């Protein structure tokens, strides 16, 4: 396994609305220094888009928790228990390895380790039948649905949409000489590695990312996941039939 250069891991937890407080509380009790919460909406493959003509939006909260290798397992277990991620449809959590961290010097000695101690924190990750990638797609407001539709058609199980704003060389509109920062939508799509390329190509076509100013998509390697046991069980069942 490649060494974690920073000695830190990023835990991303996606839960239903108003569940973030439980996640943050549990993680701090386990040694984390806190977390950052974003609000968004989620979608699933089998989910209805409309009810009586009204769009159905599943509100979600996304929590980012940065922890050191030394307390990673205990924090991950605490989050899993607090959010009940081992139960169907309670949420998902996944881990991304970090290369470099800045701006946390005040936390050294309080659960976050300096880089020179990173080698001591290298851990063996529990083997999983399936490994995942995270596709992050950033598009203009209103285009997230195109990303969602394209990813579903290519085999994605679901995803989470969060909102933000951004600037770029193709986005320089002004109103009364004031720069307008276009609103953005960020789509997080957790996907099995062998489907990642196909889903990424579908997103590129569906959201027209090859055109200037349309948006961008990139892929992050996911180290570990919880809360998606139905996918694992499905694959194991298929293997048993063969």
Secondary structure, DSSP 4 states (H G I P E B T S, - for coil): ----SSSEEEEEEEEETT-HHHHHHHHHHTT----EEEEEEEEETT--SEETTEEP-EEEEEEEEEEEHHHHHHHHHHHHHHHTTTSTTSEEEEEEE-S---S-GGGBTTTB--GGGGGGG--PPPP-SS-EEEEEEEEETT-HHHHHHHHHHTT--EEEEEEEEE-BTTB--EETTEE--EEEEEEEEEEEHHHHHHHHHHHHHHTTTTSTTSEEEEEEE--EEES-HHHHHHHHHHHHH-
